[in-house]
Amino acid sequence: RSYTVDMGTANGAPGVGLLQVSNSGTSGFTNASARSYFTPSWGNGVPILGFNIDSGSRRLLLIARGPSLLGVGLSPCPSETPFALHDSTGTNLGSSHLYDVSSPGNAAIDTLISRAGGLALTTGDHFLVVNLVSGAYSIPVSPASEGHVMVEVFDVTP
């Protein structure tokens, strides 16, 4: 099943919200995503996606989009969307990699995204491929400027 929830203030302005989706079935985790509008004047109001791995270990593809959202009609979008991966204690487990369409090393990440059913990345989007064990994790994004940001988690476990 897929779920979509739009959040904002009563007058349609960007707002802060929380959406929790749990899957207690046997099919396992597939993906999660959240889109928000980042405004630097909100101070610490950075977009954050949190997720849990109930048991075992998973290979995940983490993506923070900004520039590629322009291709689906969202504007403005930040020119870069760097992020970090944190565990439940706040420990930084890794930082994202900048995607550059001119890089010859993109084939592996492009293949993972395609297999996961994700949209193609463009220069300025950030990604990280990581193996994680059961636990709670968060992905705070630090956009380069104001605009729409989407954070996605895809299970790419072989």
Summary of the structure (lengths in Angstrom):
residues: 158
radius of gyration: 15.3
end to end distance: 21.6
largest distance: 46.4
contacts: 430
relative contact order: 0.31
helix: 14%
strand: 39%
